[in-house]
């Protein structure tokens, strides 16, 4: 074990490995942020779609009510 620690390549390799790990963690965080933003955007689009569907249902009900009133008065 002592022989491995005295190897002159351990410190440069350790520093290189540490840099790779730091860069990988940064990339993973950035990817996770993008994923969360995509989920948020999708949820917002779903809510807008549901709102539009409800507006269309209300409009349809109004038209049916007007049609019913028109047929009763005729």
Protein Blocks (a to p, Z undefined) as FASTA:
>chain_A
ZZmmmpmklmmmmmmmmmmmmmmmmmmmmmmmmmmmmmmmmmmmmmmmmmmmmmmmmmmm
mmmmmmmmmmmmZZ
